Amino acid sequence: MTLRAALFDLDGTLLDTLEDIGRSANESLREGGFPPHPVDAYRHFIGEGVAVLFQRALPREASEDPETVARCVAAFGRIYDAGWDVATRLYPGVADLLDALRARSIPMGVLSNKPDVFTRKCVDRFLSAWPLSPAFGHREGVPRKPDPAGAIEAAAAMGVAPAEVLYLGDTSVDMLTATRAGMFPVGAAWGFRSVEELQAHGARAIAHRPADVLALLEARVS
């Protein structure tokens, strides 16, 4: 198989955003009169958009009320906007990987279920040194992952066929997205979910560190 491009998830893959998301979500819950969670619990809440995050984080009865979820989502947008970059950082080795891909002129992009406005802020703040294009967050009119529409659109923007794209992500949603788009799914073992989850949902390889991604690409790029 020839791989000519790389598409990355954002949270839990390129950036460790857990603390900022967890803190902001907990403040949103407290504001609504609901109990917070340990920040580490958000590893299992993140991945399918903000509304799903609160459907998982709220007590059961509240999680089934669309108005309550919508209020939490709105509060989160305001609170996260004020502190989205307090503790967020690149994972170790990511900068070296992106440097190597740029040096080899390998197209690369971002596809996230994070709201598009925050995806663009994160990319501009932490990843502007690299040509990540496109950088798509969740946009109105485009279904969230694991629907493959955004991934297929990203491949077209990079000028390659979906089958030529290595897709790196850290959740089952990412592996399903890549599989459904016809891409090569690679699980990021340093992210928010377990290797077992990644393998159970279609990962064809596991990267235990970012340098492993480069090795996979070099073995398959022509």
C-alpha positions in Angstrom: 0.0 0.0 0.0 1.2 3.5 -0.9 0.6 6.2 1.7 1.2 9.8 0.5 -0.4 11.9 3.2 -1.2 12.0 7.0 -4.5 13.1 8.6 -4.5 13.7 12.4 -7.1 13.9 15.1 -6.4 16.8 17.4 -7.3 16.2 21.1 -5.4 13.2 22.5 -3.4 12.8 19.3 -1.4 16.0 18.5 -2.4 18.0 21.6 -2.9 17.0 25.3 -6.0 19.1 25.9 -7.4 16.9 28.7 -6.9 19.3 31.7 -8.3 22.4 29.9 -11.3 20.5 28.6 -11.9 18.7 31.9 -11.6 21.9 34.0 -13.9 23.8 31.7 -16.5 21.1 31.6 -16.5 20.8 35.4 -17.0 24.5 35.8 -20.0 24.2 33.4 -21.4 21.3 35.4 -21.0 23.2 38.7 -22.6 26.3 37.2 -25.7 24.1 36.4 -25.7 22.6 39.9 -24.3 19.2 38.8 -21.4 17.3 40.4 -18.0 17.5 38.7 -15.7 14.6 37.7 -12.0 13.8 38.2 -10.3 15.3 35.1 -9.0 11.9 34.1 -12.6 10.7 33.6 -12.9 13.0 30.6 -10.6 10.6 28.7 -13.8 8.6 28.2 -16.2 11.6 27.6 -14.1 13.3 24.9 -14.3 12.3 21.2 -17.8 12.7 19.8 -18.4 16.4 20.3 -19.4 18.7 23.2 -23.0 17.6 23.4 -22.0 13.9 23.7 -19.4 14.9 26.3 -22.2 16.3 28.5 -24.6 13.5 27.8 -21.8 11.3 29.4 -20.9 13.7 32.2 -24.3 14.7 33.4 -26.4 12.5 35.8 -28.6 10.2 33.9 -31.9 12.0 34.1 -30.3 15.4 33.3 -28.3 13.8 30.4 -31.6 12.9 28.7 -33.0 16.4 28.8 -31.9 18.3 25.6 -32.4 21.7 27.2 -30.0 20.8 30.1 -27.4 19.5 27.7 -27.7 22.6 25.5 -27.2 24.9 28.6 -24.1 23.0 29.5 -22.8 23.1 26.0 -23.3 26.9 25.9 -21.6 27.3 29.3 -18.7 25.2 28.2 -18.3 27.4 25.0 -18.0 30.5 27.2 -15.8 29.0 29.9 -13.5 27.1 27.5 -13.0 30.2 25.4 -11.5 31.9 28.4 -9.0 29.0 29.2 -8.6 26.7 26.3 -4.8 27.1 26.3 -3.9 27.2 30.0 -2.5 23.7 30.2 -2.7 22.4 26.6 0.5 21.3 25.0 1.9 19.3 22.2 2.6 15.7 23.1 6.4 14.9 23.3 7.7 13.9 19.8 4.9 15.5 17.9 7.0 18.5 16.8 9.7 16.2 15.5 7.2 14.2 13.6 5.6 17.2 12.0 9.1 18.6 11.2 10.0 15.3 9.4 6.8 15.2 7.4 7.3 18.8 6.3 10.9 18.1 5.3 9.6 15.2 3.1 6.8 17.4 1.6 4.2 14.9 2.9 0.7 16.6 2.9 -0.8 16.7 6.4 -4.1 17.9 7.9 -6.3 17.8 11.0 -9.8 16.5 11.4 -11.4 16.9 14.8 -14.9 16.7 16.4 -13.9 19.7 18.4 -16.0 22.8 17.4 -14.3 24.4 14.4 -13.7 27.7 16.1 -11.7 26.0 18.9 -9.9 23.6 16.4 -8.7 26.6 14.5 -7.6 28.4 17.7 -5.6 25.3 18.8 -4.0 24.9 15.4 -3.1 28.6 15.2 -1.7 28.7 18.7 0.2 25.4 18.9 0.6 24.1 15.4 1.1 27.1 13.1 4.7 26.2 12.4 3.6 23.4 10.2 1.5 23.3 7.0 -1.5 21.5 8.4 -4.1 22.0 5.6 -6.9 21.4 5.9 -7.6 21.9 9.6 -11.2 20.9 10.1 -13.2 20.9 13.3 -16.9 20.2 13.5 -18.7 22.4 11.1 -22.4 22.9 10.5 -23.6 20.8 7.6 -20.8 18.2 7.9 -21.6 15.2 10.1 -19.2 14.4 13.0 -16.8 11.5 13.0 -17.2 8.6 12.7 -19.1 9.6 9.6 -16.4 9.6 6.9 -17.5 12.7 5.1 -15.1 15.1 6.7 -12.2 12.7 6.2 -13.0 12.2 2.5 -13.2 16.0 2.2 -9.8 16.4 3.9 -8.2 13.9 1.5 -9.5 15.8 -1.5 -8.1 19.0 0.0 -4.7 17.4 0.3 -4.9 16.2 -3.3 -4.8 12.5 -2.5 -7.2 9.6 -2.6 -8.5 8.4 0.8 -6.6 5.1 0.4 -3.4 7.1 0.3 -4.0 8.6 3.7 -2.6 7.5 7.1 -5.1 8.5 9.7 -3.8 8.9 13.2 -6.2 9.1 16.1 -6.6 8.0 19.7 -10.2 6.8 20.0 -12.6 4.2 18.6 -14.3 7.1 16.7 -11.1 7.8 14.9 -10.5 4.2 13.9 -14.0 3.9 12.6 -13.7 7.1 10.7 -10.6 6.0 9.0 -12.0 2.6 8.2 -15.2 4.0 6.7 -13.3 6.5 4.7 -11.0 3.8 3.2 -7.9 5.2 5.0 -5.1 3.4 6.9 -6.1 3.6 10.6 -3.3 4.1 13.1 -3.9 4.3 16.8 -2.0 6.8 19.0 -1.2 4.8 22.2 -0.3 8.0 24.1 -3.8 9.4 23.8 -7.0 9.3 25.8 -8.1 5.7 25.2 -6.5 2.3 25.4 -4.7 0.3 22.8 -7.3 -2.4 23.2 -10.1 0.0 22.2 -8.1 1.1 19.2 -7.4 -2.4 18.0 -11.0 -3.5 18.6 -12.3 -0.7 16.3 -10.0 -1.2 13.4 -6.5 0.0 14.0 -4.2 -1.6 11.5 -1.1 -0.4 13.4 -0.4 1.1 16.8 2.0 4.0 17.2 3.5 4.0 20.7 5.3 7.2 20.0 5.0 9.8 17.2 8.2 8.6 15.5 6.4 5.3 14.8 4.1 7.2 12.4 7.1 8.4 10.4 8.4 4.8 10.2 5.0 3.6 8.9 4.8 6.3 6.3 8.4 5.7 5.1 7.7 2.0 4.7 4.7 2.9 2.4 5.5 6.2 0.7 6.6 6.1 -2.9 
